[in-house]
Amino acid sequence: MSNDERLVNIESDLTHLEQLVESLNQTIIEQDKVIQQLQVQINRLIAGVESKEMDAIKGNVTKPPHYQ
């Protein structure tokens, strides 16, 4: 294998690796967007559960007779 052939193979491999890195980068960007959306949904769910729990606690609390 001549030096020119080796150089062409190296350049070809480098181009392939650059495309692979770009593809992986796009995948990471998409996954980050999904993770952020999921975090927002989780925060909403947590807030809803906390609100329901607080309402349930408030509903079960009765004032002593001398406070009524």
PAKOL-27129 format. One record per residue (C-alpha): residue number from 1; residue in three letters; x, y, z. Coordinates in nm, 3 decimals. Example, Ala and Ser with C-alpha at 12.3 -4.5 7.8 and 13.67 -1.06 7.14 Angstrom:
// PAKOL-27129
+-----+---------+---------+---------+---------+
: num : residuo :    east :   north :      up :
+-----+---------+---------+---------+---------+
:   1 :     ALA :   1.230 :  -0.450 :   0.780 :
:   2 :     SER :   1.367 :  -0.106 :   0.714 :
+-----+---------+---------+---------+---------+
***
This chain:
// PAKOL-27129
+-----+---------+---------+---------+---------+
: num : residuo :    east :   north :      up :
+-----+---------+---------+---------+---------+
:   1 :     MET :   0.000 :   0.000 :   0.000 :
:   2 :     SER :   0.145 :   0.331 :  -0.105 :
:   3 :     ASN :   0.148 :   0.643 :   0.105 :
:   4 :     ASP :  -0.117 :   0.799 :  -0.118 :
:   5 :     GLU :  -0.350 :   0.503 :  -0.066 :
:   6 :     ARG :  -0.290 :   0.516 :   0.308 :
:   7 :     LEU :  -0.365 :   0.887 :   0.312 :
:   8 :     VAL :  -0.689 :   0.835 :   0.117 :
:   9 :     ASN :  -0.794 :   0.560 :   0.361 :
:  10 :     ILE :  -0.714 :   0.779 :   0.660 :
:  11 :     GLU :  -0.910 :   1.070 :   0.514 :
:  12 :     SER :  -1.202 :   0.841 :   0.438 :
:  13 :     ASP :  -1.200 :   0.703 :   0.791 :
:  14 :     LEU :  -1.179 :   1.055 :   0.933 :
:  15 :     THR :  -1.477 :   1.165 :   0.726 :
:  16 :     HIS :  -1.674 :   0.865 :   0.847 :
:  17 :     LEU :  -1.584 :   0.943 :   1.208 :
:  18 :     GLU :  -1.685 :   1.308 :   1.166 :
:  19 :     GLN :  -2.025 :   1.199 :   1.033 :
:  20 :     LEU :  -2.064 :   0.956 :   1.321 :
:  21 :     VAL :  -1.980 :   1.223 :   1.578 :
:  22 :     GLU :  -2.231 :   1.462 :   1.421 :
:  23 :     SER :  -2.498 :   1.192 :   1.425 :
:  24 :     LEU :  -2.428 :   1.114 :   1.790 :
:  25 :     ASN :  -2.437 :   1.484 :   1.873 :
:  26 :     GLN :  -2.781 :   1.519 :   1.712 :
:  27 :     THR :  -2.903 :   1.218 :   1.909 :
:  28 :     ILE :  -2.780 :   1.373 :   2.233 :
:  29 :     ILE :  -2.950 :   1.704 :   2.151 :
:  30 :     GLU :  -3.280 :   1.525 :   2.083 :
:  31 :     GLN :  -3.251 :   1.321 :   2.402 :
:  32 :     ASP :  -3.179 :   1.636 :   2.603 :
:  33 :     LYS :  -3.500 :   1.793 :   2.471 :
:  34 :     VAL :  -3.697 :   1.483 :   2.570 :
:  35 :     ILE :  -3.537 :   1.479 :   2.916 :
:  36 :     GLN :  -3.626 :   1.845 :   2.970 :
:  37 :     GLN :  -3.988 :   1.778 :   2.868 :
:  38 :     LEU :  -4.003 :   1.481 :   3.104 :
:  39 :     GLN :  -3.863 :   1.691 :   3.389 :
:  40 :     VAL :  -4.137 :   1.950 :   3.335 :
:  41 :     GLN :  -4.401 :   1.675 :   3.337 :
:  42 :     ILE :  -4.257 :   1.521 :   3.653 :
:  43 :     ASN :  -4.256 :   1.858 :   3.827 :
:  44 :     ARG :  -4.622 :   1.909 :   3.733 :
:  45 :     LEU :  -4.713 :   1.563 :   3.857 :
:  46 :     ILE :  -4.529 :   1.620 :   4.185 :
:  47 :     ALA :  -4.707 :   1.952 :   4.234 :
:  48 :     GLY :  -5.043 :   1.788 :   4.166 :
:  49 :     VAL :  -4.978 :   1.503 :   4.408 :
:  50 :     GLU :  -4.857 :   1.742 :   4.678 :
:  51 :     SER :  -5.168 :   1.955 :   4.631 :
:  52 :     LYS :  -5.397 :   1.652 :   4.658 :
:  53 :     GLU :  -5.215 :   1.530 :   4.965 :
:  54 :     MET :  -5.241 :   1.872 :   5.129 :
:  55 :     ASP :  -5.614 :   1.887 :   5.050 :
:  56 :     ALA :  -5.660 :   1.540 :   5.200 :
:  57 :     ILE :  -5.471 :   1.641 :   5.513 :
:  58 :     LYS :  -5.673 :   1.961 :   5.548 :
:  59 :     GLY :  -5.995 :   1.764 :   5.501 :
:  60 :     ASN :  -5.906 :   1.524 :   5.781 :
:  61 :     VAL :  -5.808 :   1.790 :   6.033 :
:  62 :     THR :  -6.089 :   1.879 :   6.270 :
:  63 :     LYS :  -6.077 :   2.167 :   6.511 :
:  64 :     PRO :  -6.110 :   2.088 :   6.879 :
:  65 :     PRO :  -6.453 :   2.171 :   7.020 :
:  66 :     HIS :  -6.332 :   2.480 :   7.201 :
:  67 :     TYR :  -6.213 :   2.637 :   6.871 :
:  68 :     GLN :  -6.548 :   2.600 :   6.694 :
+-----+---------+---------+---------+---------+
***
